[in-house]
Amino acid sequence: MTNEQTTTEEIIAEKKLLSNLKKMIQTANKAAEKKNYIHGEIELGVIKRVMEATSIVSIPPGCERVIGSYYERMTGRNAYY
């Protein structure tokens, strides 16, 4: 396997992770709206940061855990990354 293949695979994995995070936010937001859930400041900040991100590099470490926790709390389903 060459470095070019590894890089391409990593880019695809990062795009998939970012896409999954955005989908989880959208799903959790729909559930939160039905429950009249009031978001905390940290949740809102992380949600905004992820939704505006164009690359996984622009998201600080740990944000995926915040999104996963929010998703699980709102939907009752396990987070997927």
Residue pairs with C-beta under 8 A, 6 or more apart in sequence:
14 55
14 56
14 57
15 56
17 56
17 64
17 81
18 50
18 53
18 55
18 56
18 59
20 80
20 81
21 50
21 59
21 63
21 64
21 67
21 81
22 50
22 51
24 67
24 68
24 70
24 71
24 79
24 80
25 47
25 50
25 51
25 67
25 70
25 71
27 71
27 74
27 75
28 67
28 70
28 71
28 73
28 74
28 75
29 47
29 74
31 37
31 74
31 75
32 39
32 74
35 74
37 74
39 47
42 66
43 66
43 70
46 63
46 66
46 67
47 67
47 70
49 58
49 59
49 60
49 63
50 59
50 63
50 67
53 59
64 81
67 79
68 79
68 81
69 79
71 77
71 79
72 78
72 79
